[in-house]
Amino acid sequence: MELSSPLFKMAKTLSRHSLFFKTAIPVMLMVFRSPQARISAVERGLPILRENIIHLSDQARRSGAAFFVVLEPSWLRVNGAGPTAGFTRFLKDTRVPFMDLEPLFERNAHQRLRLALDPHWNEIGHALVAEEVHRTLKSRGLIPARVSPPD
């Protein structure tokens, strides 16, 4: 693992305050030695994720519910590519409706959308994602244009 990665910095900070994180750094260095190792770990989990997506999609269809996947841009990158590329192909091949947030994050690269030492979205990132997901669901007819309050 690169010693300058956000995940390593966060673990180092937390290790000063938590016994759990004192052991996390050696584990992180062992398991996630490089960006390629991180991508490899994610890819090993993709078959399980694919199986679950197919199951959930089938369950939703049988019950008459809409099913929609939102792909988060990954902070795991090797040669500019994250693990979502193969998953996007899978969703297209299985005709599972989805949206990829990568273009949203690229269009807003001038803004800080994630927490400083953490890959999670900050307030701005959450607001942009909420607006984009709402706009997409509405445009695809998955939510009504206007919701009336209950009687």
Helices and strands as residue ranges (DSSP letters): H 6-15, H 19-31, H 35-63, E 69-71, H 84-93, E 98-100, H 102-107, H 123-139
